[in-house]
């Protein structure tokens, strides 16, 4: 699945923090596949602000190719479950809309 920098960051931040050992190991490996390379950090001017939030040039991000990320069925199920939980708890933000459309295309 081709994902932008923003999509990769939002998905990574949306993964469940708790689970059994097998799930946590699988999600750790998946999260590593989402991570940005040093070249990507530099290309988009990625910085972390003192308050912990991050920022980068959206214009420079649009110039980059999206990264092809493999999402197996177990990871997909964990992402879907996490997004559904966030939805039930009213914890979704505007940043999640694009991700929601990817994993729930029938609800566009």
C-alpha positions in Angstrom: 0.0 0.0 0.0 1.4 3.4 -1.0 1.4 5.8 1.9 2.5 9.4 2.4 4.7 10.6 5.2 1.7 12.0 7.0 -0.3 8.8 6.6 2.6 6.8 7.9 3.0 9.0 11.0 -0.8 8.9 11.7 -1.0 5.2 11.3 2.1 4.7 13.5 0.6 6.9 16.2 -2.8 5.1 16.0 -1.4 1.6 16.6 -2.5 -0.1 19.9 0.0 0.3 22.7 -1.2 -2.9 24.5 -1.7 -6.5 23.4 -0.2 -10.0 23.7 3.4 -10.5 23.0 2.9 -11.8 19.5 0.8 -8.9 18.5 3.2 -6.3 20.1 6.2 -7.8 18.3 4.3 -7.8 14.9 3.2 -4.2 15.4 6.7 -3.2 16.4 8.1 -4.6 13.2 5.3 -2.9 11.2 5.9 0.4 12.9 9.6 0.2 11.9 8.5 -0.2 8.3 6.5 3.0 8.6 9.5 5.0 9.9 11.1 7.7 7.9 14.6 7.4 6.5 17.2 10.0 7.3 16.9 11.1 3.6 13.1 11.6 4.0 13.5 13.6 7.3 16.0 15.9 5.5 14.0 16.2 2.3 10.8 17.4 4.1 12.5 19.5 6.8 11.1 17.4 9.6 11.5 19.0 13.0 10.2 18.3 16.5 9.0 21.3 18.4 9.7 21.8 22.1 6.2 20.8 23.0 6.8 17.4 21.3 4.7 18.0 18.2 6.3 17.6 14.8 6.3 19.7 11.7 7.5 19.4 8.1 7.0 21.0 4.7 3.8 19.6 3.1 4.9 21.1 -0.2 8.2 19.1 -0.1 6.3 16.0 1.1 4.0 16.2 -2.0 7.2 16.2 -4.2 8.2 12.8 -2.7 7.1 9.4 -3.8 4.9 7.6 -1.4 6.4 4.6 0.3 5.1 1.1 -0.5 4.3 -0.5 2.9 3.2 -4.1 3.2 0.2 -4.5 5.5 -0.7 -8.1 6.3 -4.1 -9.2 7.5 -3.2 -9.2 11.2 -1.8 -5.7 11.1 -4.8 -4.5 9.1 -7.1 -6.0 11.7 -5.1 -4.2 14.5 -5.3 -0.9 12.7 -9.0 -1.3 12.0 -9.7 -2.2 15.6 -7.7 0.7 16.9 -9.5 3.2 14.6 -12.9 1.8 15.6 -12.0 2.1 19.2 -10.8 5.7 18.7 -14.1 6.4 16.9 -16.2 5.0 19.7 -14.2 7.1 22.2 -14.5 10.3 20.1 -10.7 10.4 19.9 -10.3 10.7 16.1 -8.9 14.0 14.7 -8.9 15.5 11.2 -5.6 13.8 10.6 -7.4 10.4 10.8 -9.9 11.1 8.0 -7.6 10.1 5.2 -6.5 6.9 7.1 -10.2 6.1 7.8 -11.0 6.3 4.1 -8.1 3.9 3.4 -9.3 1.3 5.8 -13.0 1.9 5.5 -13.5 2.8 1.8 -17.2 1.8 1.9 -17.9 4.7 4.3 -16.4 7.5 2.2 
